[in-house]
Amino acid sequence: MTTENQDLDNDELLFFADEEEELTSETPAQDNWRILIVDDDHEIHAVTQLALNGLTILDRELEFLHAYSADEAKTILTSEKDIAIVLLDVVMEQDDAGLKLARYIRDDLKQDEVRIILRTGQPGYAPEEQVIKDYDINDYKTKTELTRNRLVTSIITAIRSFHQIRMLNQSRRGLEMIIKSSANLMEHHAMKGFAEGVLTQLASIFGVKPEGILCARRGQVSSEYEQPDDNIYVLGAAGDFASFVNQPLNELPNPRICSMVERCLSERAHQHDEEDTALYISSSDYEAAIFIDSAKPMPQMDQNLLEVFLGNIGVGYENVSLFQRLQHAAYTDELTRLPNRAGFIQCLDGFMASADAEQVVALVDLNQFSDINDGLGQEAGNQLLKAVAERLTQTLGESCVVSRISSDVFGIIGKQSLVNPERLLSVFNHPFHAGENMLPIKAALGFCTQQQASGKGLDLLKQVYIALNLAKKNLNEKFAYYEQALEASTSERLNMIRSLRHDFSERRLQVWFQPQLKLADRKVTGMEALLRWPDGNGGYISPAQFIPLAEYSGLIVDIGAWVLEESLRKLKQLQEKGLSSLTVGVNVSMQQFRSPRFLDTVLNTLQQFDMAPDCLELEITESVVMDDPSVVIDTLSKLREAGVKVSIDDFGTGFSSLSYLQQLPLDRIKIDRAFVTAVEEDQGAIIAETIVALGKKLKLTTVCEGVETEAQAKHMLEIGCDEAQGFLYARPMPFTDLLTFLTDDNS
């Protein structure tokens, strides 16, 4: 060496190795600073590693990775993590290969933390200032000037820069997580995100990797139905502890951590030992402990910063906890602690996203629950619901979702092997213990399989309810499965109800009349008012189709009041034309009888048109009487006292009780057309004769319906029937045609 080189002492030139050595990447050591050497000259790799061997920076050693081309470096950079420095040769397989790799690192890989030190054997190839500015280069040296001391200085500077940038980025990410979790407090994982953000921020303050847990006691609860739980739970975690979120603290495999956290919460103070740290945070009635996997001592300035940070975190933790409790209340049934309707719909959304064909949804509706609530009191009803919830959960197991979605309806999701009619009905084979009562309960079940389900969770709930309603109507079976054809039928019914409601409000419905005559002289005595609904295409929708829908929807009450009004208005017009002896019969449904204003409606309408009460005849069927005899008999008795006539329609088809028939304040019996058309047969004739004889005994007028032939009319006259109604005499007709018919009949 020259005298100049000797004067450099330890600044000897880096490139003095006498032999070339093939180097390979070593097995990564934990927490080492990883340096990637990229150069097409194998000797450069050898002397660089030799010069830096044994160097320790910030208590961590160096680990070397080697690439001999830009393409090989790209492969390493995409597969390896935590590379702190890239020692990069500018000229390799191409003159600008190193510059292209630097751009790839920054622009394509988006790695802004890794530090790049450019080395070149061709000084002046690229302007140093411009390269450093364009490529975010940490240093740019020629190989001839890069002595060992200068290389070490560059490495130390670059590693410190890498460490500071990484800590800043880690702190920023933690802050972003806290802000995001605070902005999305109502999300299911808000507490988990908040906790991870706090741990990431603390790791940045301590200068360690984010490894730790945030814990708190579940504590006392506000609900009178929930048992207190004073155990400590992991609310959030980071790093290797992430799998313990929502688990009890004692599930952690390290008892030392459990002891430190418990001591932190019980003493309400920070805890430090030779290996770890537990920090205490609190705000109002909320407290928690944060365990950090670090025993690194902190300067006093950082400790003051930490206390300020923990104070703010305590307020944030209180807010997140409050929102978590609100969310829990929003999705949990307070009585049974099961998911409520909103929670069940969330589960149904997951059901719809699942591809498991074995999954099925069920609804369980308790029969006569309201009677128990009314008879034994709400407390007994609550205890019964809790007992049902407990037995359902025990019978189905943890693999099934059990929810309470309304007062007496439970929702279930699970495998068909568990959620099926046999298993669910077996739940109700034995009485339920509710306080001092043992209550036998039955239930109706609705099911929907994965194959039949469609739409979102709320759509699926509607589909299962369709099956449940079908099961409740079926007297033979206690359960029903949803099929898509059922929804089409239900939709059609609902659309028809909407159309009926619309057309009624637009006064498109019509009242037609069918005359009634004396069999002896065929003189018209009155007529029956019949409701007609035009379909808009020149035809009419059958009353057998829309009347049940009007009754189901409750619309029949308003429609019935309108039919009564129209009938009396038309009768008034007939009276004004000299036809004063006629009566009009109006059909009445059970829903009208249940209406508290029905009695007043009838009497007020008669008064409105100044009509005598005996010109109106209310027609009821036997099924109406049998539905609620006391209500019907009481209302009809009051109307009869006012002078209104009453007839029973379709007599003989409803299997009515003769005792109720005797109590009814009747004026006439209308014999169903089925018996009239069968009078030429022995059995049919006997029934018709019996009904006529019964009417005579009860001193009631008898009217035969559906008379279509002279033979039928003759037979009914011979057995003593008083009046007739049917196509033989006149079909139902609009009022204008009725007026013509009556005028011709009197001429």
NORLIN-V30163 format. One record per helix or strand of 2 or more residues. SS is the DSSP state (a for helix, b for strand). FROM is the first residue (numbers start at 1). TO is the last residue. If there is no record, write none. Layout:
SS|FROM|TO + SS|FROM|TO
//
This chain:
a|3|7 + b|33|38 + a|42|52 + b|56|57 + b|60|67 + a|70|79 + b|83|89 + a|97|108 + b|115|120 + a|128|135 + b|139|142 + a|148|183 + a|190|206 + b|212|219 + b|229|238 + a|239|244 + a|249|251 + a|255|267 + b|271|272 + b|277|283 + b|286|292 + a|300|331 + a|341|353 + b|359|366 + a|369|376 + a|378|396 + b|401|406 + b|409|415 + a|421|426 + b|432|434 + b|437|439 + b|443|449 + a|457|473 + b|479|481 + a|484|505 + b|509|518 + b|524|534 + b|540|541 + a|543|553 + a|556|576 + b|583|587 + a|590|594 + a|598|608 + a|613|615 + b|616|621 + a|622|627 + a|629|641 + b|645|651 + a|658|663 + b|668|671 + a|673|676 + a|682|697 + b|701|705 + a|710|718 + b|723|725 + a|735|746
//
